[in-house]
Amino acid sequence: MVWRDDARITEMFDQAGVTGTFVVHDVAANVYTGHDRQRAAVRYVPASTYKIPNSLIGLATGAVSSVDDVLPYGGGPTYLPQWARDMPLREAIRVSNVPVYKELARRIGMARMREGLRRLDYGNMETGSVIDAFWLDGPLKISALEQTRFLGRLAQGKLPFPKAALAAVREIVRQEDNPNLYAKTGWYMPDDRNNQIGWWVGWVEKEGNVYAFALNVDITDEAAAASRVPLGKAALQSLGLL
């Protein structure tokens, strides 16, 4: 593996006062560029970045027939008020609706979920015994480097899933403010509220090439949480990708 440390990105992390890693995988050249290679290889709970493979497995197994199938949120109180209604995956992934994606996981079921993870070669591929919590609480974990490999294959349509499912998931993670940017956030928030991890992952398409990226940071306060996307975008801009 060819890794290149980038001093500009390290300086951005230092200035932001956050501890974390950022890696970009130039898929065509198979070169990784970023900050903190050691941390980039450490696996963490993926949290809502798992909505990407969850969507893929849901479509591939027929748990939903399309990203426009409306799924129920289940009623009751929700962590965010915008989650408190039924919605399709197309909308649910944009507002990161946890109850809707828990329902999707239950419809997929454990056997099909485990098979999907194996086919995707996603992180440690561990689901434990709770079908609708393993990506939020563990035991599922994935590293920033593994995220970029998975996302690079998704971007190129090279995952062993139906082409229509791959295309649909690429479409719903495409960013409205930049048609060349595909991305998803995540926030691992254990019950004890310690050791929280924030993610921003995705890829950029530029001049026919794919640049898959993954950022994760220790969330110690609201400022660290808010830094994820701006820090990631600044790193991509410094590399001439945004």
C-alpha positions as CSV (number, residue, x, y, z in Angstrom):
1,M,0.0,0.0,0.0
2,V,1.3,3.4,-1.0
3,W,0.6,6.0,1.7
4,R,1.5,9.7,1.5
5,D,1.3,11.9,4.6
6,D,0.0,15.4,3.8
7,A,1.3,18.1,6.1
8,R,-1.4,20.5,5.1
9,I,-4.1,18.2,6.3
10,T,-2.3,17.5,9.5
11,E,-2.1,21.3,10.1
12,M,-5.9,21.5,9.5
13,F,-6.5,18.9,12.3
14,D,-4.1,20.8,14.6
15,Q,-5.8,24.1,13.9
16,A,-9.2,22.6,14.5
17,G,-8.0,21.1,17.8
18,V,-9.4,17.7,17.0
19,T,-7.9,14.2,17.1
20,G,-8.7,12.0,14.1
21,T,-7.7,10.8,10.7
22,F,-8.4,11.6,7.1
23,V,-7.6,9.5,4.1
24,V,-8.2,9.8,0.4
25,H,-7.9,6.8,-1.9
26,D,-7.0,7.6,-5.5
27,V,-8.6,4.5,-6.8
28,A,-7.0,4.5,-10.3
29,A,-3.4,5.1,-8.9
30,N,-4.1,3.0,-5.8
31,V,-2.5,5.7,-3.6
32,Y,-3.7,6.8,-0.2
33,T,-3.1,10.3,1.0
34,G,-3.9,11.8,4.4
35,H,-3.3,12.4,8.0
36,D,-2.4,9.7,10.7
37,R,-1.9,6.5,8.9
38,Q,-1.9,4.5,12.1
39,R,-5.4,5.7,13.1
40,A,-6.6,5.2,9.6
41,A,-6.1,1.4,10.1
42,V,-8.0,1.3,13.4
43,R,-11.6,0.0,13.3
44,Y,-14.5,1.9,14.9
45,V,-18.2,1.4,15.0
46,P,-19.5,2.8,11.7
47,A,-22.8,4.3,13.1
48,S,-24.8,6.0,10.4
49,T,-22.2,5.6,7.7
50,Y,-23.7,2.0,7.7
51,K,-26.8,3.4,6.1
52,I,-24.9,3.0,2.8
53,P,-24.4,-0.8,3.0
54,N,-27.7,-1.2,4.8
55,S,-29.4,0.4,1.8
56,L,-27.5,-1.9,-0.6
57,I,-28.4,-5.0,1.2
58,G,-32.0,-4.0,1.6
59,L,-32.4,-3.4,-2.2
60,A,-30.4,-6.5,-3.1
61,T,-32.5,-8.8,-0.9
62,G,-35.8,-7.2,-1.9
63,A,-36.5,-6.0,1.7
64,V,-37.4,-2.8,-0.2
65,S,-38.2,-2.7,-3.9
66,S,-36.8,0.8,-4.4
67,V,-35.4,3.8,-2.5
68,D,-38.8,5.3,-2.8
69,D,-40.6,2.6,-0.8
70,V,-42.0,4.2,2.3
71,L,-40.9,2.6,5.5
72,P,-42.5,3.1,8.9
73,Y,-40.6,4.8,11.7
74,G,-42.6,2.9,14.3
75,G,-44.2,5.6,16.3
76,G,-43.2,6.9,19.7
77,P,-40.5,9.5,20.6
78,T,-37.5,9.9,18.4
79,Y,-34.0,11.4,19.1
80,L,-34.6,14.1,16.4
81,P,-38.1,15.4,15.6
82,Q,-37.6,15.1,11.8
83,W,-37.3,11.3,12.3
84,A,-40.9,11.0,13.6
85,R,-42.6,10.1,10.4
86,D,-42.6,7.3,7.8
87,M,-40.3,8.0,4.8
88,P,-38.5,6.3,1.9
89,L,-34.7,5.6,2.0
90,R,-34.1,8.5,-0.4
91,E,-35.3,10.9,2.3
92,A,-34.3,8.8,5.3
93,I,-30.6,8.7,4.4
94,R,-30.5,12.5,4.0
95,V,-31.8,13.1,7.5
96,S,-30.1,10.0,8.9
97,N,-33.3,8.5,10.2
98,V,-32.3,5.8,12.6
99,P,-35.8,4.3,13.3
100,V,-36.5,3.8,9.5
101,Y,-33.1,2.1,9.0
102,K,-33.7,-0.1,12.0
103,E,-36.9,-1.2,10.4
104,L,-35.0,-1.9,7.1
105,A,-32.5,-4.1,9.1
106,R,-35.3,-6.0,10.7
107,R,-36.9,-6.7,7.3
108,I,-33.5,-7.9,5.9
109,G,-33.1,-10.3,8.8
110,M,-29.9,-11.6,10.4
111,A,-29.1,-14.4,7.9
112,R,-29.3,-12.1,4.9
113,M,-27.6,-9.2,6.7
114,R,-24.6,-11.4,7.6
115,E,-24.4,-12.8,4.0
116,G,-24.5,-9.2,2.7
117,L,-21.7,-8.0,4.9
118,R,-19.6,-11.0,3.9
119,R,-20.2,-10.3,0.2
120,L,-19.3,-6.6,0.7
121,D,-16.2,-7.5,2.8
122,Y,-17.3,-4.8,5.2
123,G,-15.0,-4.2,8.2
124,N,-15.0,-7.0,10.7
125,M,-18.4,-8.2,9.3
126,E,-19.6,-8.9,12.9
127,T,-23.4,-8.4,13.7
128,G,-23.7,-9.9,17.1
129,S,-27.2,-11.0,18.0
130,V,-29.2,-7.7,17.7
131,I,-30.3,-7.1,14.1
132,D,-31.2,-3.4,14.5
133,A,-28.3,-2.1,16.7
134,F,-25.0,-3.8,15.6
135,W,-23.8,-0.8,13.6
136,L,-24.8,1.7,16.3
137,D,-23.5,-0.1,19.4
138,G,-21.1,-2.6,17.9
139,P,-19.8,-5.3,17.4
140,L,-19.6,-4.1,13.8
141,K,-16.4,-2.0,13.2
142,I,-14.6,-0.7,10.2
143,S,-11.4,1.4,9.6
144,A,-11.1,4.6,7.6
145,L,-8.9,2.7,5.1
146,E,-11.6,-0.1,4.8
147,Q,-14.3,2.6,4.3
148,T,-12.4,4.0,1.3
149,R,-12.0,0.6,-0.3
150,F,-15.6,-0.2,0.1
151,L,-16.8,3.2,-1.2
152,G,-14.3,3.1,-4.1
153,R,-15.9,-0.2,-5.3
154,L,-19.4,1.2,-4.8
155,A,-18.5,4.3,-6.9
156,Q,-17.2,2.1,-9.7
157,G,-20.0,-0.4,-9.6
158,K,-17.6,-3.2,-8.6
159,L,-19.4,-4.6,-5.6
160,P,-21.1,-8.1,-6.1
161,F,-24.6,-6.7,-6.0
162,P,-27.2,-5.9,-8.7
163,K,-26.2,-2.9,-10.8
164,A,-29.6,-1.2,-10.2
165,A,-29.1,-1.4,-6.4
166,L,-25.6,0.1,-6.7
167,A,-26.8,2.9,-8.9
168,A,-29.8,3.7,-6.6
169,V,-27.5,4.0,-3.5
170,R,-25.0,6.1,-5.4
171,E,-27.9,8.4,-6.3
172,I,-29.2,8.9,-2.8
173,V,-25.8,9.8,-1.3
174,R,-25.1,12.3,-4.0
175,Q,-24.8,15.8,-2.4
176,E,-27.3,18.4,-3.6
177,D,-24.8,21.3,-3.4
178,N,-22.1,19.4,-5.4
179,P,-23.0,16.8,-8.0
180,N,-19.5,15.4,-8.0
181,L,-19.5,14.7,-4.2
182,Y,-21.1,11.6,-2.6
183,A,-21.1,11.5,1.2
184,K,-22.6,10.3,4.5
185,T,-22.0,11.3,8.2
186,G,-22.0,9.1,11.2
187,W,-21.8,9.6,15.0
188,Y,-21.0,6.7,17.3
189,M,-22.6,7.7,20.7
190,P,-22.2,5.0,23.4
191,D,-24.6,4.9,26.3
192,D,-21.9,6.3,28.7
193,R,-21.2,9.2,26.2
194,N,-17.5,8.6,26.4
195,N,-15.3,7.6,23.4
196,Q,-17.6,9.1,20.9
197,I,-16.5,8.9,17.2
198,G,-17.7,11.1,14.4
199,W,-17.4,10.1,10.7
200,W,-17.7,11.7,7.3
201,V,-17.1,9.3,4.4
202,G,-17.8,9.2,0.6
203,W,-16.1,9.9,-2.7
204,V,-15.5,12.6,-5.3
205,E,-15.7,12.0,-9.0
206,K,-13.2,14.2,-10.9
207,E,-12.1,14.0,-14.5
208,G,-13.3,10.4,-14.8
209,N,-11.5,9.3,-11.7
210,V,-12.8,8.2,-8.2
211,Y,-11.3,9.5,-5.0
212,A,-12.8,7.7,-2.0
213,F,-12.4,9.4,1.4
214,A,-13.0,8.7,5.1
215,L,-12.6,11.0,8.1
216,N,-13.1,10.0,11.7
217,V,-12.6,12.2,14.8
218,D,-12.9,11.9,18.6
219,I,-16.0,13.8,19.5
220,T,-15.2,15.5,22.8
221,D,-17.6,18.4,22.4
222,E,-20.1,20.1,20.0
223,A,-17.2,21.9,18.2
224,A,-15.6,18.6,17.4
225,A,-18.9,17.2,16.1
226,A,-19.5,20.2,13.9
227,S,-15.9,20.1,12.5
228,R,-16.4,16.8,10.6
229,V,-17.8,18.0,7.2
230,P,-15.9,21.4,7.1
231,L,-12.6,19.7,8.0
232,G,-13.2,17.0,5.4
233,K,-14.2,19.4,2.7
234,A,-11.1,21.6,3.5
235,A,-8.9,18.6,3.2
236,L,-10.4,17.6,-0.2
237,Q,-10.0,21.2,-1.4
238,S,-6.4,21.3,-0.4
239,L,-5.9,18.2,-2.6
240,G,-7.6,19.9,-5.5
241,L,-10.6,17.5,-5.4
242,L,-13.3,20.0,-4.5
